[in-house]
Amino acid sequence: MTNAEIIELWLEALAAERGTAASSLKTYRRDIACYLGWLGERRLADVTRQDMVAYLAHLDQRDLSHSTISRRRSVANGIHRFMVAEGLGTGNPAAELQPMKRPERLPFTPGIEAVDRLIETAHGLARDGSVGLYRQAGYARRAALLETLYASGMRVSEAVTRPADAVRPGTRMIHVRGKGGKDRLVPLHDRAVEAIGLWRELAGRYGSRSDVWLFHRVSNGEQHLTIDAALKEIKETAAAAGIPNASRWSPHKLRHAFATHLLQNGADLRVIGELLGHADLGTTEVYTKVNISRAQKMVRDLHPLSDTSS
């Protein structure tokens, strides 16, 4: 049986027995074309483990993404597994290969200047009384929320469900019950407290000041701001600020920024972990890797002996 005939049988089996979507089958065909193009005149039944190792090395040399290489490996493995099951081959050359390790992906973390620009833009919108009281109150809530997220490192789910009395006159700490019912105190700075005060004042003037939620809907004090609304607002503000990659911003990025910027300024890793509500130090250590990554980039780009410096 030819390579092409085996491939068609395999694709038909995927569609009939597993209900594989047409879009996935189209992707698999492209992956198969890559595999067969590399094999050339060799028969699928003759492929050895060494051939499979060489094929994966070929993919790696093409600077493909981890996900693409992983999928193409999976497709080749699926073909050979199918051949063994159907009596078209004596063994699967991909069966004993070591699983691919997924590369560690460091979180995208905004720089200090970008965060300042984002929050200043939010404050600028909140100061604009020409948009009407309803919209101005909404902008003031946005500025207060962004200030609070960056000041405290809270998860957005924790922030939008803070009760109305979470921030009292003279206080600079908020009590939070996080994941697993773990209690902690998180800090606020003066700017965040002032921003919350303005939001509450404008909500009161509009007639919707809430006794239930700190960050509530402008039109309904009985309902707190949703996570989806907070996500939409931060992207809108990043775009209004002219920040590149505005679509990548989210409330969680401010949590990353809180931790990373504290670490850059010399804060103790254990204290940062406590403020974030992490159960163990290992969860917090990702931020040290972010700093190492940035340090390596600085050396590469700015060191006088670097090949890229001028």
Backbone as numpy.savetxt, mean C-alpha at the origin, in Angstrom:
# Nx Ny Nz CAx CAy CAz Cx Cy Cz
2.71 -36.33 -30.26 1.86 -35.13 -30.26 2.74 -33.88 -30.26
2.39 -32.89 -31.05 3.21 -31.68 -31.15 3.01 -30.78 -29.94
3.95 -29.86 -29.79 3.83 -28.90 -28.68 2.53 -28.13 -28.77
2.18 -27.68 -29.97 0.97 -26.87 -30.15 -0.28 -27.65 -29.76
-0.32 -28.94 -30.12 -1.49 -29.76 -29.79 -1.61 -29.97 -28.28
-0.47 -30.15 -27.61 -0.49 -30.31 -26.14 -1.02 -29.04 -25.49
-0.55 -27.90 -25.98 -0.98 -26.62 -25.40 -2.48 -26.44 -25.55
-3.01 -26.75 -26.71 -4.45 -26.59 -26.94 -5.25 -27.50 -26.01
-4.78 -28.73 -25.82 -5.47 -29.64 -24.91 -5.48 -29.09 -23.49
-4.34 -28.52 -23.07 -4.24 -27.98 -21.71 -5.17 -26.79 -21.52
-5.20 -25.89 -22.49 -6.07 -24.73 -22.39 -7.54 -25.13 -22.40
-7.88 -26.12 -23.21 -9.26 -26.60 -23.23 -9.65 -27.21 -21.88
-8.70 -27.91 -21.27 -8.97 -28.51 -19.95 -9.18 -27.42 -18.90
-8.37 -26.36 -18.96 -8.53 -25.26 -18.01 -9.92 -24.62 -18.15
-10.33 -24.41 -19.39 -11.62 -23.75 -19.62 -12.78 -24.65 -19.21
-12.70 -25.95 -19.55 -13.82 -26.85 -19.31 -13.90 -27.33 -17.87
-12.75 -27.67 -17.27 -12.76 -28.28 -15.95 -12.65 -27.28 -14.81
-11.95 -26.19 -15.04 -11.75 -25.22 -13.98 -12.51 -23.92 -14.20
-13.09 -23.78 -15.38 -13.82 -22.56 -15.68 -12.95 -21.33 -15.73
-11.69 -21.50 -16.18 -10.76 -20.37 -16.24 -11.30 -19.29 -17.18
-11.23 -18.05 -16.75 -11.79 -16.94 -17.52 -11.04 -16.75 -18.83
-11.75 -16.21 -19.81 -11.15 -16.00 -21.14 -9.97 -15.04 -21.06
-10.05 -14.03 -20.19 -8.95 -13.08 -20.06 -7.69 -13.75 -19.51
-7.88 -14.70 -18.58 -6.74 -15.43 -18.03 -6.13 -16.35 -19.08
-6.98 -17.00 -19.86 -6.48 -17.88 -20.92 -5.68 -17.08 -21.95
-6.12 -15.86 -22.22 -5.38 -15.02 -23.17 -4.00 -14.69 -22.62
-3.92 -14.40 -21.32 -2.63 -14.13 -20.68 -1.75 -15.37 -20.73
-2.34 -16.54 -20.44 -1.57 -17.78 -20.47 -1.00 -18.05 -21.86
-1.78 -17.73 -22.88 -1.28 -17.93 -24.25 -0.02 -17.11 -24.50
0.01 -15.88 -23.99 1.20 -15.06 -24.16 2.39 -15.67 -23.40
2.11 -16.18 -22.20 3.17 -16.81 -21.42 3.69 -18.07 -22.11
2.76 -18.83 -22.69 3.14 -20.05 -23.40 3.98 -19.72 -24.63
3.60 -18.65 -25.34 4.36 -18.25 -26.53 5.79 -17.92 -26.15
5.97 -17.30 -24.99 7.32 -17.01 -24.50 8.09 -18.31 -24.24
7.44 -19.26 -23.60 8.07 -20.53 -23.26 8.44 -21.32 -24.52
7.48 -21.44 -25.44 7.74 -22.20 -26.66 8.78 -21.50 -27.54
8.76 -20.16 -27.53 9.77 -19.44 -28.30 11.17 -19.71 -27.77
11.28 -19.83 -26.44 12.59 -20.13 -25.86 13.00 -21.58 -26.15
12.02 -22.52 -26.14 12.34 -23.92 -26.42 12.78 -24.13 -27.87
12.22 -23.33 -28.77 12.58 -23.50 -30.18 12.05 -24.82 -30.73
12.93 -25.66 -31.22 12.54 -26.93 -31.84 12.40 -28.06 -30.83
12.76 -27.82 -29.58 12.70 -28.89 -28.60 11.26 -29.25 -28.24
11.04 -30.54 -27.98 9.71 -31.02 -27.61 9.49 -30.81 -26.12
8.24 -30.49 -25.75 7.89 -30.32 -24.35 8.21 -31.58 -23.54
8.02 -32.75 -24.17 8.26 -34.02 -23.47 9.73 -34.25 -23.15
10.62 -33.49 -23.81 12.05 -33.70 -23.61 12.68 -32.68 -22.65
11.90 -31.75 -22.14 12.44 -30.71 -21.26 12.92 -31.33 -19.94
14.12 -30.94 -19.52 14.70 -31.44 -18.27 14.65 -30.37 -17.19
15.01 -30.77 -15.98 15.08 -29.82 -14.87 16.10 -28.73 -15.18
17.23 -29.09 -15.78 18.25 -28.11 -16.14 17.71 -27.11 -17.16
16.90 -27.62 -18.10 16.27 -26.72 -19.08 15.37 -25.71 -18.36
14.62 -26.18 -17.37 13.71 -25.29 -16.66 14.47 -24.22 -15.89
15.58 -24.62 -15.27 16.42 -23.65 -14.56 16.94 -22.60 -15.53
17.36 -23.06 -16.72 17.88 -22.14 -17.73 16.78 -21.19 -18.22
15.55 -21.69 -18.33 14.42 -20.84 -18.77 14.14 -19.75 -17.74
14.16 -20.11 -16.47 13.91 -19.12 -15.43 15.03 -18.07 -15.40
16.25 -18.52 -15.64 17.37 -17.57 -15.71 17.19 -16.62 -16.89
16.69 -17.15 -18.00 16.41 -16.33 -19.18 15.38 -15.25 -18.87
14.32 -15.63 -18.13 13.30 -14.66 -17.74 13.88 -13.59 -16.83
14.71 -14.02 -15.89 15.30 -13.09 -14.93 16.20 -12.08 -15.64
16.91 -12.52 -16.66 17.82 -11.64 -17.41 17.06 -10.59 -18.21
15.78 -10.85 -18.47 14.97 -9.89 -19.23 14.42 -8.78 -18.33
14.77 -8.80 -17.06 14.36 -7.77 -16.10 12.83 -7.67 -16.00
12.17 -8.83 -16.01 10.72 -8.87 -15.83 10.39 -8.73 -14.34
9.16 -8.36 -14.06 8.74 -8.23 -12.67 8.66 -9.61 -12.01
8.71 -9.61 -10.69 8.60 -10.86 -9.94 7.29 -11.57 -10.27
6.20 -10.82 -10.35 4.89 -11.43 -10.60 4.83 -12.07 -11.98
5.45 -11.44 -12.99 5.44 -12.00 -14.34 6.25 -13.29 -14.41
7.44 -13.27 -13.79 8.27 -14.47 -13.78 7.55 -15.60 -13.03
6.94 -15.27 -11.91 6.23 -16.27 -11.13 5.08 -16.88 -11.92
4.34 -16.04 -12.66 3.21 -16.55 -13.44 3.69 -17.44 -14.58
4.76 -17.01 -15.27 5.26 -17.80 -16.38 5.85 -19.13 -15.91
6.44 -19.12 -14.75 6.91 -20.38 -14.16 5.72 -21.28 -13.84
4.66 -20.68 -13.28 3.47 -21.44 -12.92 2.82 -22.05 -14.16
2.80 -21.29 -15.26 2.22 -21.79 -16.51 3.02 -22.98 -17.02
4.34 -22.85 -17.03 5.18 -23.97 -17.49 4.98 -25.19 -16.60
4.92 -24.97 -15.31 4.69 -26.06 -14.37 3.34 -26.72 -14.62
2.32 -25.91 -14.89 0.98 -26.44 -15.15 0.93 -27.29 -16.40
1.64 -26.87 -17.43 1.67 -27.64 -18.67 2.29 -29.01 -18.43
3.43 -29.04 -17.77 4.12 -30.31 -17.56 3.36 -31.21 -16.58
2.71 -30.61 -15.59 1.90 -31.40 -14.67 0.73 -32.05 -15.42
0.14 -31.30 -16.34 -0.95 -31.80 -17.17 -0.46 -32.95 -18.05
0.74 -32.81 -18.61 1.28 -33.85 -19.48 1.48 -35.16 -18.72
1.98 -35.06 -17.48 2.16 -36.27 -16.66 0.81 -36.92 -16.38
-0.18 -36.11 -16.03 -1.51 -36.65 -15.71 -2.16 -37.32 -16.91
-1.85 -36.83 -18.11 -2.46 -37.36 -19.32 -1.60 -38.41 -20.01
-0.48 -38.77 -19.39 0.40 -39.78 -19.98 1.18 -39.28 -21.17
1.37 -37.95 -21.26 2.11 -37.36 -22.37 3.56 -37.05 -22.01
3.92 -37.28 -20.77 5.28 -37.03 -20.31 5.59 -37.94 -19.13
6.87 -38.16 -18.87 7.26 -39.08 -17.80 7.56 -38.37 -16.49
7.69 -37.08 -16.50 7.98 -36.34 -15.28 7.83 -34.85 -15.48
7.68 -34.14 -14.35 7.53 -32.69 -14.39 8.87 -32.04 -14.06
9.54 -31.41 -15.02 10.86 -30.83 -14.76 10.85 -29.65 -13.80
9.65 -29.09 -13.55 9.55 -27.93 -12.65 9.17 -28.34 -11.23
8.90 -29.64 -11.02 8.33 -30.07 -9.74 9.27 -29.87 -8.57
10.57 -30.05 -8.76 11.50 -30.03 -7.63 12.26 -28.70 -7.50
11.87 -27.72 -8.27 12.53 -26.42 -8.17 12.13 -25.73 -6.87
13.06 -24.99 -6.30 12.78 -24.25 -5.08 11.74 -23.16 -5.36
10.79 -22.97 -4.44 9.82 -21.90 -4.65 10.49 -20.53 -4.69
9.92 -19.64 -5.50 10.47 -18.30 -5.61 10.15 -17.50 -4.35
11.11 -16.75 -3.88 10.89 -15.87 -2.75 10.35 -14.53 -3.24
9.27 -14.14 -2.63 8.69 -12.83 -2.99 9.57 -11.72 -2.42
10.00 -10.77 -3.27 10.85 -9.69 -2.76 10.11 -8.83 -1.76
10.81 -8.39 -0.75 10.19 -7.55 0.26 9.89 -6.18 -0.33
8.66 -5.76 -0.17 8.24 -4.46 -0.72 8.13 -3.47 0.43
8.96 -2.46 0.37 8.91 -1.43 1.41 7.74 -0.49 1.14
7.10 -0.01 2.20 5.96 0.87 2.00 6.37 2.21 1.38
5.53 2.71 0.48 5.74 4.05 -0.06 5.49 5.03 1.08
6.50 5.82 1.39 6.39 6.76 2.51 6.67 8.17 2.03
5.72 9.09 2.17 5.94 10.47 1.75 7.04 11.14 2.56
7.77 12.05 1.93 8.77 12.83 2.64 8.12 13.91 3.48
8.92 14.50 4.35 8.41 15.53 5.26 7.86 16.72 4.48
8.57 17.16 3.45 8.12 18.32 2.68 6.79 18.04 2.00
6.62 16.81 1.49 5.36 16.47 0.81 4.20 16.46 1.79
4.43 15.94 2.99 3.37 15.92 4.01 3.01 17.35 4.41
4.01 18.19 4.60 3.74 19.60 4.94 2.90 20.27 3.85
3.26 19.98 2.62 2.53 20.57 1.48 1.09 20.09 1.46
0.89 18.81 1.73 -0.46 18.24 1.76 -1.30 18.91 2.83
-0.76 19.01 4.04 -1.54 19.54 5.16 -1.77 21.03 5.00
-0.78 21.76 4.50 -0.97 23.19 4.27 -2.05 23.45 3.23
-2.11 22.60 2.22 -3.17 22.72 1.22 -4.53 22.51 1.86
-4.63 21.51 2.73 -5.89 21.25 3.43 -6.29 22.45 4.29
-5.33 23.07 4.98 -5.63 24.25 5.79 -6.06 25.43 4.91
-5.42 25.55 3.75 -5.80 26.62 2.84 -7.25 26.49 2.39
-7.67 25.28 2.10 -9.07 25.06 1.72 -10.01 25.39 2.88
-9.58 25.04 4.09 -10.43 25.26 5.27 -10.58 26.74 5.60
-9.63 27.56 5.16 -9.71 29.00 5.44 -10.57 29.76 4.42
-10.99 29.10 3.37 -11.72 29.77 2.29 -13.22 29.82 2.62
-13.66 30.95 3.14 -15.07 31.10 3.48 -15.97 31.33 2.29
-15.39 31.56 1.10 -16.21 31.84 -0.07 -16.94 30.61 -0.60
-16.55 29.43 -0.14 -17.16 28.20 -0.67 -18.47 27.86 0.03
-18.84 28.63 1.04 -20.05 28.33 1.80 -19.71 27.55 3.05
-20.56 27.69 4.07 -20.27 27.11 5.38 -20.20 25.58 5.34
-21.08 24.96 4.56 -21.10 23.49 4.50 -19.78 22.95 3.96
-19.33 23.47 2.83 -18.08 22.98 2.25 -16.88 23.37 3.09
-16.92 24.58 3.66 -15.79 25.00 4.49 -15.65 24.10 5.71
-16.78 23.72 6.31 -16.73 22.81 7.45 -16.14 21.46 7.05
-16.52 20.99 5.87 -15.96 19.73 5.38 -14.46 19.81 5.17
-14.00 20.95 4.63 -12.56 21.14 4.44 -11.84 21.24 5.79
-12.49 21.87 6.77 -11.88 21.99 8.09 -11.76 20.61 8.75
-12.77 19.79 8.57 -12.70 18.42 9.10 -11.56 17.66 8.44
-11.40 17.84 7.14 -10.32 17.18 6.41 -8.96 17.60 6.96
-8.77 18.90 7.16 -7.49 19.38 7.68 -7.25 18.82 9.09
-8.30 18.78 9.90 -8.17 18.27 11.26 -7.82 16.79 11.25
-8.43 16.03 10.35 -8.16 14.60 10.29 -6.73 14.33 9.84
-6.27 15.05 8.81 -4.91 14.84 8.32 -3.88 15.22 9.39
-4.13 16.33 10.07 -3.24 16.72 11.17 -3.20 15.63 12.25
-4.36 15.11 12.58 -4.46 14.10 13.63 -3.74 12.81 13.24
-3.94 12.37 12.01 -3.30 11.14 11.55 -1.78 11.28 11.58
-1.28 12.40 11.12 0.17 12.59 11.06 0.77 12.84 12.44
-0.01 13.48 13.32 0.49 13.78 14.67 0.53 12.54 15.55
-0.38 11.59 15.29 -0.57 10.48 16.22 -0.13 9.12 15.69
-0.12 8.96 14.36 0.18 7.66 13.79 -0.98 6.68 13.89
-2.17 7.17 14.20 -3.33 6.30 14.31 -3.68 5.66 12.97
-4.27 4.48 13.02 -4.91 3.91 11.84 -6.14 4.75 11.53
-6.48 4.84 10.26 -7.64 5.68 9.90 -8.90 5.12 10.52
-9.00 3.79 10.66 -10.19 3.20 11.28 -10.31 3.63 12.74
-9.17 3.83 13.40 -9.18 4.30 14.79 -9.56 5.77 14.86
-9.05 6.56 13.91 -9.29 8.00 13.95 -10.75 8.34 13.71
-11.35 7.74 12.69 -12.73 8.12 12.33 -13.75 7.62 13.35
-13.34 6.74 14.23 -14.27 6.24 15.25 -13.95 6.79 16.64
-13.14 7.88 16.70 -12.91 8.51 18.00 -14.19 9.21 18.45
-14.53 9.07 19.73 -15.73 9.73 20.24 -15.56 11.24 20.28
-16.66 11.93 20.40 -16.65 13.39 20.36 -15.80 14.00 21.46
-15.73 13.34 22.62 -14.98 13.89 23.74 -13.54 13.38 23.80
-13.03 12.83 22.69 -11.67 12.28 22.68 -10.62 13.37 22.88
-10.90 14.56 22.38 -9.96 15.68 22.52 -10.62 16.75 23.38
-10.15 16.88 24.60 -10.72 17.83 25.54 -9.79 19.02 25.71
-10.29 20.15 26.18 -9.44 21.33 26.37 -8.23 21.01 27.23
-7.05 21.39 26.75 -5.83 21.18 27.49 -5.18 19.83 27.28
-5.86 18.90 26.61 -5.28 17.58 26.42 -4.37 17.55 25.20
-3.37 16.72 25.27 -2.48 16.52 24.12 -2.31 15.03 23.83
-3.19 14.21 24.38 -3.13 12.78 24.16 -4.53 12.25 23.86
-4.61 11.22 23.07 -5.88 10.57 22.77 -5.79 9.10 23.17
-6.80 8.62 23.85 -6.87 7.20 24.19 -7.42 6.43 22.99
-6.74 5.35 22.64 -7.14 4.53 21.49 -7.18 3.07 21.91
-8.22 2.39 21.52 -8.28 0.94 21.67 -8.12 0.35 20.27
-6.97 -0.25 20.03 -6.63 -0.72 18.69 -6.93 -2.19 18.48
-6.17 -2.81 17.58 -6.37 -4.22 17.25 -6.14 -5.09 18.48
-6.98 -6.12 18.61 -6.85 -7.03 19.74 -7.24 -6.40 21.06
-7.96 -5.28 21.01 -8.37 -4.62 22.25 -7.24 -4.00 23.03
-6.11 -3.74 22.33 -4.95 -3.18 23.01 -5.11 -1.66 23.18
-5.00 -1.19 24.41 -5.14 0.23 24.72 -3.79 0.94 24.61
-3.84 2.17 24.14 -2.63 2.99 24.11 -3.01 4.46 24.11
-2.07 5.31 24.45 -2.24 6.76 24.35 -1.38 7.25 23.20
-1.95 8.08 22.33 -1.20 8.64 21.21 -1.18 10.15 21.33
-0.12 10.80 20.84 0.06 12.24 21.06 -0.65 13.09 20.01
-0.90 14.32 20.39 -1.34 15.35 19.46 -0.43 16.57 19.67
-0.24 17.35 18.62 0.49 18.61 18.79 -0.51 19.76 18.70
-0.03 20.96 18.96 -0.92 22.12 19.03 -1.68 22.34 17.72
-0.98 22.14 16.58 -1.66 22.38 15.30 -2.85 21.45 15.12
-2.70 20.20 15.53 -3.80 19.25 15.40 -4.97 19.65 16.30
-4.66 20.03 17.52 -5.72 20.45 18.45 -6.44 21.68 17.93
-5.70 22.66 17.41 -6.31 23.86 16.85 -7.17 23.53 15.63
-6.70 22.61 14.79 -7.46 22.23 13.60 -8.76 21.55 13.99
-8.70 20.70 15.02 -9.92 20.04 15.51 -10.88 21.09 16.06
-10.34 22.09 16.76 -11.18 23.15 17.31 -11.91 23.91 16.23
-11.20 24.23 15.12 -11.84 24.94 14.01 -12.93 24.09 13.38
-12.65 22.82 13.19 -13.65 21.92 12.61 -14.89 21.86 13.48
-14.70 21.73 14.77 -15.85 21.63 15.67 -16.65 22.95 15.70
-15.92 24.06 15.61 -16.59 25.37 15.60 -17.45 25.53 14.35
-16.87 25.20 13.18 -17.62 25.35 11.93 -18.79 24.37 11.87
-18.60 23.16 12.38 -19.70 22.19 12.42 -20.83 22.72 13.30
-20.46 23.36 14.41 -21.47 23.93 15.29 -22.22 25.07 14.63
-21.49 25.92 13.91 -22.13 27.04 13.20 -23.08 26.53 12.12
-22.72 25.38 11.52 -23.59 24.79 10.50 -24.79 24.10 11.14
-24.66 23.76 12.41 -25.77 23.11 13.11 -25.66 21.61 13.21
-24.43 21.08 13.03 -24.30 19.62 13.05 -23.24 19.13 14.01
-22.84 19.97 14.96 -21.83 19.53 15.93 -22.33 18.28 16.65
-21.47 17.27 16.71 -21.89 15.97 17.21 -21.45 15.75 18.65
-22.32 15.09 19.42 -21.96 14.63 20.76 -21.52 13.17 20.74
-21.45 12.59 19.54 -21.12 11.17 19.41 -19.72 10.96 18.83
-19.46 11.62 17.68 -18.22 11.37 16.95 -17.38 12.63 16.84
-16.05 12.44 16.87 -15.14 13.56 16.67 -15.11 13.97 15.20
-15.01 12.98 14.31 -15.00 13.24 12.86 -16.27 12.65 12.27
-17.27 13.48 12.16 -18.57 13.01 11.70 -18.92 13.66 10.36
-20.00 13.19 9.76 -20.47 13.81 8.52 -20.95 15.23 8.82
-20.70 16.14 7.91 -21.13 17.52 8.13 -22.65 17.59 8.21
-23.32 16.78 7.42 -24.78 16.84 7.36 -25.47 15.98 8.42
-24.69 15.12 9.11 -25.33 14.20 10.05 -24.35 13.85 11.17
-24.52 14.44 12.33 -23.62 14.20 13.45 -23.72 12.82 14.05
-24.72 12.03 13.63 -24.88 10.68 14.16 -24.04 9.65 13.42
-23.44 10.05 12.31 -22.65 9.10 11.51 -21.21 9.60 11.39
-20.26 8.73 11.72 -18.86 9.14 11.61 -18.39 9.08 10.16
-17.34 9.78 9.87 -16.73 9.77 8.55 -16.32 8.35 8.20
-16.52 7.94 6.96 -16.15 6.59 6.56 -14.69 6.55 6.11
-14.13 5.35 6.14 -12.75 5.17 5.67 -12.65 5.51 4.19
-13.64 5.11 3.41 -13.62 5.41 1.97 -13.63 6.91 1.71
-14.40 7.64 2.50 -14.44 9.10 2.34 -13.10 9.71 2.69
-12.46 9.21 3.75 -11.15 9.72 4.15 -10.11 9.44 3.06
-10.18 8.26 2.45 -9.27 7.91 1.36 -9.45 8.84 0.17
-10.70 9.10 -0.18 -10.98 9.99 -1.30 -10.48 11.41 -1.02
-10.66 11.88 0.20 -10.28 13.24 0.54 -8.77 13.45 0.52
-8.00 12.47 0.97 -6.55 12.65 0.97 -6.01 12.64 -0.46
-6.59 11.82 -1.33 -6.15 11.81 -2.73 -6.50 13.15 -3.39
-7.69 13.66 -3.11 -8.09 14.96 -3.66 -7.16 16.06 -3.19
-6.79 16.03 -1.93 -5.92 17.07 -1.37 -4.52 16.97 -1.96
-4.01 15.75 -2.12 -2.69 15.57 -2.74 -2.69 16.08 -4.17
-3.77 15.83 -4.89 -3.88 16.33 -6.26 -3.96 17.86 -6.27
-4.73 18.44 -5.34 -4.86 19.90 -5.26 -3.53 20.55 -4.90
-2.70 19.82 -4.15 -1.39 20.34 -3.76 -0.36 20.19 -4.86
-0.73 19.52 -5.95 0.20 19.32 -7.05 1.30 18.32 -6.73
1.01 17.39 -5.81 2.01 16.40 -5.40 2.03 15.26 -6.42
3.20 14.87 -6.91 3.28 13.74 -7.85 2.71 12.46 -7.23
2.18 11.60 -8.07 1.64 10.31 -7.62 0.56 10.48 -6.56
-0.32 11.44 -6.79 -1.38 11.70 -5.80 -2.25 10.47 -5.56
-2.41 9.62 -6.57 -3.26 8.45 -6.43 -2.68 7.43 -5.45
-1.40 7.54 -5.13 -0.76 6.59 -4.21 -0.95 7.00 -2.75
-1.47 8.20 -2.53 -1.63 8.67 -1.16 -2.86 8.03 -0.52
-2.75 7.79 0.76 -3.87 7.25 1.54 -3.65 7.65 3.00
-4.69 7.55 3.82 -4.49 7.84 5.24 -3.40 6.98 5.86
-3.27 5.74 5.39 -2.25 4.85 5.95 -0.84 5.34 5.64
-0.68 6.10 4.54 0.64 6.65 4.23 1.07 7.67 5.28
0.11 8.36 5.87 0.46 9.30 6.93 0.91 8.55 8.18
0.38 7.36 8.39 0.85 6.50 9.50 2.30 6.08 9.24
2.58 5.67 7.99 3.97 5.35 7.63 4.87 6.56 7.82
4.38 7.73 7.38 5.19 8.95 7.48 5.47 9.29 8.93
4.46 9.18 9.78 4.62 9.43 11.21 5.78 8.61 11.78
5.78 7.32 11.50 6.81 6.43 12.05 8.18 6.70 11.44
8.21 6.85 10.12 9.49 7.03 9.43 10.14 8.35 9.82
9.37 9.41 9.87 9.93 10.72 10.19 10.39 10.79 11.65
9.67 10.13 12.54 10.13 10.06 13.93 11.47 9.33 14.01
11.57 8.23 13.27 12.81 7.45 13.29 13.96 8.25 12.71
13.69 8.99 11.64 14.72 9.83 11.03 15.23 10.88 12.00
14.36 11.32 12.89 14.74 12.36 13.85 15.25 11.79 15.18
15.50 10.47 15.20 16.17 9.89 16.36 15.28 9.24 17.39
13.98 9.07 17.11 13.09 8.44 18.09 13.44 6.97 18.27
13.18 6.46 19.46 13.45 5.06 19.78 12.43 4.16 19.09
12.92 3.06 18.50 12.07 2.16 17.73 10.98 1.54 18.60
11.30 1.20 19.83 10.31 0.60 20.71 9.18 1.58 21.04
9.54 2.84 21.24 8.51 3.84 21.52 7.60 4.02 20.31
8.20 4.05 19.12 7.40 4.17 17.90 6.43 3.00 17.80
6.92 1.79 18.09 6.05 0.62 18.05 4.89 0.72 19.01
5.14 1.26 20.20 4.07 1.44 21.19 3.04 2.46 20.71
3.53 3.55 20.10 2.60 4.57 19.60 1.75 4.03 18.45
2.34 3.16 17.63 1.60 2.58 16.51 0.66 1.46 16.95
0.87 0.95 18.16 0.03 -0.15 18.62 0.48 -1.49 18.09
1.77 -1.62 17.75 2.28 -2.90 17.25 2.44 -3.88 18.41
2.12 -5.14 18.14 2.21 -6.15 19.18 3.64 -6.58 19.44
4.50 -6.48 18.43 5.90 -6.87 18.62 6.80 -5.94 17.82
8.07 -5.91 18.20 9.02 -5.00 17.57 9.27 -5.35 16.12
9.13 -6.63 15.77 9.39 -7.04 14.39 8.50 -6.32 13.39
7.26 -6.01 13.78 6.35 -5.29 12.89 6.85 -3.89 12.62
7.49 -3.28 13.61 7.96 -1.90 13.48 9.26 -1.80 12.71
10.03 -2.90 12.67 11.37 -2.84 12.09 11.37 -2.55 10.59
10.20 -2.68 9.94 10.14 -2.35 8.51 10.55 -0.90 8.28
10.33 -0.03 9.26 10.66 1.39 9.09 12.17 1.62 9.09
12.92 0.74 9.77 14.37 0.86 9.69 14.84 0.52 8.29
14.14 -0.41 7.64 14.51 -0.79 6.27 14.19 0.34 5.29
13.11 1.07 5.56 12.80 2.24 4.74 13.92 3.24 4.83
14.42 3.48 6.04 15.50 4.44 6.22 16.79 3.96 5.57
17.09 2.67 5.67 18.27 2.12 5.02 18.17 2.31 3.51
16.98 2.05 2.97 16.78 2.21 1.53 17.03 3.65 1.10
16.54 4.60 1.90 16.74 6.02 1.56 18.20 6.41 1.71
18.87 5.85 2.72 20.28 6.15 2.91 21.10 5.65 1.73
20.77 4.45 1.25 21.48 3.91 0.09 21.26 4.79 -1.14
20.04 5.28 -1.31 19.74 6.15 -2.45 20.51 7.47 -2.34
20.62 8.01 -1.12 21.36 9.26 -0.92 22.83 9.08 -1.28
23.40 7.95 -0.84 24.81 7.69 -1.16 24.98 7.54 -2.67
24.07 6.82 -3.28 24.17 6.59 -4.72 24.06 7.89 -5.50
23.12 8.76 -5.08 22.83 9.96 -5.87 23.68 11.17 -5.49
24.12 11.24 -4.22 24.75 12.48 -3.75 26.22 12.33 -3.38
26.70 11.12 -3.21 28.09 10.95 -2.79 29.02 11.48 -3.89
30.06 12.24 -3.52 30.94 12.83 -4.54 31.66 11.81 -5.41
31.82 10.56 -4.92 32.49 9.55 -5.72 31.53 8.63 -6.46
30.22 8.94 -6.35 29.25 8.12 -7.06 29.33 8.37 -8.55
29.05 7.34 -9.33 29.11 7.46 -10.80 28.05 8.42 -11.31
26.95 8.59 -10.53 25.85 9.45 -11.01 26.01 10.89 -10.59
27.01 11.18 -9.72 27.17 12.56 -9.26 27.90 13.38 -10.31
27.75 14.68 -10.23 28.39 15.54 -11.21 29.03 16.74 -10.52
